[in-house]
């Protein structure tokens, strides 16, 4: 399980290293945004769907991930991760810290790891419960 999460984190972080033409926010702006808490507006729907697809593609195209999980599980982990980002941060926060940043701050990298790990654990439990239900239905 840890190997799966580690691989996914490497893929996820490397997926966020595409160069961006956007100017980077100042340190003061970043400090203010990090202190944000809950109550955010929903992200733009097209952008959220794009990030579902981008995270899924990054995971699904990796042979190591293909050996560890089904495409459905990879998609559900990507979707859970993006949904959790949306519930905990504004779209502006996501753009500032993750969107197309080449360098991700250590505390943000840790947040990404923990969020993805939480989603992977949930998805694994969900997949295992479905498998056990399928097995008991065939008996």
TORKOL-4160 file (C-alpha; in steps of 0.2 Angstrom, whole numbers, padded with zeros to 4 digits, m for minus):
139
<pt num="1" X="0000" Y="0000" Z="0000"/>
<pt num="2" X="0014" Y="0012" Z="0004"/>
<pt num="3" X="0022" Y="0008" Z="m0012"/>
<pt num="4" X="0006" Y="0012" Z="m0021"/>
<pt num="5" X="0005" Y="0029" Z="m0012"/>
<pt num="6" X="0023" Y="0033" Z="m0015"/>
<pt num="7" X="0021" Y="0030" Z="m0033"/>
<pt num="8" X="0005" Y="0040" Z="m0035"/>
<pt num="9" X="0013" Y="0054" Z="m0025"/>
<pt num="10" X="0028" Y="0055" Z="m0037"/>
<pt num="11" X="0016" Y="0054" Z="m0052"/>
<pt num="12" X="0005" Y="0067" Z="m0045"/>
<pt num="13" X="0019" Y="0079" Z="m0041"/>
<pt num="14" X="0028" Y="0077" Z="m0057"/>
<pt num="15" X="0011" Y="0080" Z="m0066"/>
<pt num="16" X="0011" Y="0097" Z="m0058"/>
<pt num="17" X="0028" Y="0102" Z="m0065"/>
<pt num="18" X="0023" Y="0109" Z="m0082"/>
<pt num="19" X="0030" Y="0127" Z="m0085"/>
<pt num="20" X="0018" Y="0141" Z="m0083"/>
<pt num="21" X="0017" Y="0158" Z="m0090"/>
<pt num="22" X="0008" Y="0165" Z="m0075"/>
<pt num="23" X="0018" Y="0176" Z="m0063"/>
<pt num="24" X="0021" Y="0169" Z="m0046"/>
<pt num="25" X="0013" Y="0176" Z="m0031"/>
<pt num="26" X="0024" Y="0185" Z="m0018"/>
<pt num="27" X="0028" Y="0177" Z="m0001"/>
<pt num="28" X="0016" Y="0188" Z="0008"/>
<pt num="29" X="0002" Y="0183" Z="m0003"/>
<pt num="30" X="0006" Y="0165" Z="m0001"/>
<pt num="31" X="0006" Y="0167" Z="0018"/>
<pt num="32" X="m0011" Y="0174" Z="0018"/>
<pt num="33" X="m0018" Y="0161" Z="0007"/>
<pt num="34" X="m0011" Y="0146" Z="0017"/>
<pt num="35" X="m0021" Y="0153" Z="0032"/>
<pt num="36" X="m0037" Y="0151" Z="0023"/>
<pt num="37" X="m0050" Y="0140" Z="0031"/>
<pt num="38" X="m0066" Y="0132" Z="0023"/>
<pt num="39" X="m0082" Y="0140" Z="0015"/>
<pt num="40" X="m0075" Y="0141" Z="m0002"/>
<pt num="41" X="m0085" Y="0144" Z="m0018"/>
<pt num="42" X="m0086" Y="0129" Z="m0030"/>
<pt num="43" X="m0071" Y="0128" Z="m0042"/>
<pt num="44" X="m0075" Y="0131" Z="m0061"/>
<pt num="45" X="m0083" Y="0115" Z="m0067"/>
<pt num="46" X="m0073" Y="0114" Z="m0083"/>
<pt num="47" X="m0057" Y="0116" Z="m0073"/>
<pt num="48" X="m0061" Y="0103" Z="m0060"/>
<pt num="49" X="m0066" Y="0091" Z="m0073"/>
<pt num="50" X="m0049" Y="0095" Z="m0082"/>
<pt num="51" X="m0040" Y="0091" Z="m0066"/>
<pt num="52" X="m0049" Y="0074" Z="m0064"/>
<pt num="53" X="m0043" Y="0070" Z="m0081"/>
<pt num="54" X="m0026" Y="0076" Z="m0079"/>
<pt num="55" X="m0023" Y="0067" Z="m0062"/>
<pt num="56" X="m0031" Y="0051" Z="m0069"/>
<pt num="57" X="m0020" Y="0052" Z="m0085"/>
<pt num="58" X="m0004" Y="0054" Z="m0075"/>
<pt num="59" X="m0008" Y="0039" Z="m0064"/>
<pt num="60" X="m0016" Y="0028" Z="m0078"/>
<pt num="61" X="m0001" Y="0030" Z="m0090"/>
<pt num="62" X="0011" Y="0024" Z="m0077"/>
<pt num="63" X="0015" Y="0005" Z="m0079"/>
<pt num="64" X="0019" Y="0003" Z="m0060"/>
<pt num="65" X="0001" Y="0010" Z="m0056"/>
<pt num="66" X="m0007" Y="m0001" Z="m0069"/>
<pt num="67" X="0000" Y="m0016" Z="m0060"/>
<pt num="68" X="m0006" Y="m0010" Z="m0043"/>
<pt num="69" X="m0024" Y="m0005" Z="m0047"/>
<pt num="70" X="m0038" Y="m0004" Z="m0060"/>
<pt num="71" X="m0041" Y="0011" Z="m0070"/>
<pt num="72" X="m0057" Y="0013" Z="m0060"/>
<pt num="73" X="m0048" Y="0014" Z="m0044"/>
<pt num="74" X="m0035" Y="0026" Z="m0051"/>
<pt num="75" X="m0049" Y="0038" Z="m0057"/>
<pt num="76" X="m0058" Y="0037" Z="m0041"/>
<pt num="77" X="m0042" Y="0042" Z="m0031"/>
<pt num="78" X="m0039" Y="0056" Z="m0043"/>
<pt num="79" X="m0057" Y="0062" Z="m0041"/>
<pt num="80" X="m0057" Y="0061" Z="m0023"/>
<pt num="81" X="m0041" Y="0070" Z="m0022"/>
<pt num="82" X="m0047" Y="0085" Z="m0032"/>
<pt num="83" X="m0064" Y="0085" Z="m0023"/>
<pt num="84" X="m0054" Y="0086" Z="m0006"/>
<pt num="85" X="m0043" Y="0100" Z="m0013"/>
<pt num="86" X="m0059" Y="0109" Z="m0018"/>
<pt num="87" X="m0068" Y="0107" Z="m0001"/>
<pt num="88" X="m0053" Y="0113" Z="0008"/>
<pt num="89" X="m0046" Y="0127" Z="m0003"/>
<pt num="90" X="m0051" Y="0141" Z="m0015"/>
<pt num="91" X="m0048" Y="0139" Z="m0033"/>
<pt num="92" X="m0036" Y="0154" Z="m0031"/>
<pt num="93" X="m0026" Y="0143" Z="m0018"/>
<pt num="94" X="m0025" Y="0129" Z="m0030"/>
<pt num="95" X="m0019" Y="0140" Z="m0044"/>
<pt num="96" X="m0006" Y="0148" Z="m0033"/>
<pt num="97" X="0001" Y="0132" Z="m0025"/>
<pt num="98" X="m0002" Y="0117" Z="m0037"/>
<pt num="99" X="m0010" Y="0121" Z="m0054"/>
<pt num="100" X="0005" Y="0122" Z="m0065"/>
<pt num="101" X="0019" Y="0126" Z="m0053"/>
<pt num="102" X="0036" Y="0119" Z="m0056"/>
<pt num="103" X="0041" Y="0120" Z="m0038"/>
<pt num="104" X="0030" Y="0114" Z="m0024"/>
<pt num="105" X="0033" Y="0120" Z="m0007"/>
<pt num="106" X="0037" Y="0106" Z="0006"/>
<pt num="107" X="0021" Y="0109" Z="0016"/>
<pt num="108" X="0010" Y="0109" Z="0001"/>
<pt num="109" X="0019" Y="0093" Z="m0005"/>
<pt num="110" X="0015" Y="0085" Z="0012"/>
<pt num="111" X="m0003" Y="0091" Z="0010"/>
<pt num="112" X="m0004" Y="0083" Z="m0007"/>
<pt num="113" X="0004" Y="0067" Z="0000"/>
<pt num="114" X="m0008" Y="0066" Z="0015"/>
<pt num="115" X="m0023" Y="0070" Z="0004"/>
<pt num="116" X="m0019" Y="0057" Z="m0009"/>
<pt num="117" X="m0015" Y="0044" Z="0004"/>
<pt num="118" X="m0032" Y="0047" Z="0012"/>
<pt num="119" X="m0041" Y="0045" Z="m0004"/>
<pt num="120" X="m0031" Y="0029" Z="m0009"/>
<pt num="121" X="m0035" Y="0021" Z="0008"/>
<pt num="122" X="m0053" Y="0025" Z="0006"/>
<pt num="123" X="m0053" Y="0018" Z="m0012"/>
<pt num="124" X="m0044" Y="0002" Z="m0007"/>
<pt num="125" X="m0057" Y="m0001" Z="0007"/>
<pt num="126" X="m0071" Y="0002" Z="m0005"/>
<pt num="127" X="m0064" Y="m0009" Z="m0018"/>
<pt num="128" X="m0061" Y="m0023" Z="m0006"/>
<pt num="129" X="m0078" Y="m0022" Z="0001"/>
<pt num="130" X="m0085" Y="m0023" Z="m0017"/>
<pt num="131" X="m0074" Y="m0038" Z="m0020"/>
<pt num="132" X="m0080" Y="m0047" Z="m0004"/>
<pt num="133" X="m0098" Y="m0043" Z="m0008"/>
<pt num="134" X="m0095" Y="m0051" Z="m0026"/>
<pt num="135" X="m0087" Y="m0066" Z="m0018"/>
<pt num="136" X="m0101" Y="m0069" Z="m0006"/>
<pt num="137" X="m0114" Y="m0067" Z="m0020"/>
<pt num="138" X="m0106" Y="m0081" Z="m0030"/>
<pt num="139" X="m0106" Y="m0093" Z="m0016"/>
